[in-house]
């Protein structure tokens, strides 16, 4: 077979069929097969079984330079890669990232790596604002400030060419719509609570100002391959984002840390401990 006992690998939990209408038109992450595939019994276990299709379409050998803990970022970074590709980020463009958790910080780093001009991040937690600065943001603004005004002050009087929304909080989405420049794009990267709808002015956003609203979900195996190379080459620094390493028995604590969203960024579980 392709893999042997003892090989170090990373694997995708959802994989596409590569032959349906959606896959053939480049939308692998809305493929029915991708939505139905999974690990058995799931994560947070000493051992897991991968269906044959996951091994075939979503199993990747780890380069020697990439540790297991760094490889935990392959899936989130592949999602971020797909998002910025769909949002058509161009070198030199200004980027505002709303929400500086793990996804937001990966967006900050990738935008910087892909040649963005000015990169600005927001959050409601000072710890994460400091992390955003550390990982490449030119400025970090507390989300309760007047973000559009601060953005103009930082960005030669202009709003952002690309706004990436990494939180499902309704005020964040409203803030994004006020922070995007004419001709710009808003990437909705996080789900809201169920049943949330947002009122939108067709004239102000679309008819007169050419603003694009787009979304992205998950990542494809091709995105995972690129993510793995960016991690291997240290083009995106991931090891420094890990704040907690916990045993399998401490998984509950891990979820509490992530849910509190205070002094943590990436929390990983080490089931081999």
Secondary structure, DSSP 4 states (H G I P E B T S, - for coil): ----TT--EEE-SS---SSSHHHHTT-GGG-HHHHH--EES-SSSS--EE-HHHHHHHEEEPPTTS-HHHHTTHHHHHHHHHHHHHTT--TT--EEEE--SHHHHHHHHHHHHTT-S-EEEEES-HHHHHHHHHTT-SEEEETTS-HHHHHHHHTTT--EEEEEE----HHHHHHHHHHEEEEEEEEE-S--STT------HIIIIITT--EEEE--S--HHHHHHHHHHHHTTSS--GGGEEEEEEGGGHHHHHHHHHHTSS-SEEEEETT-
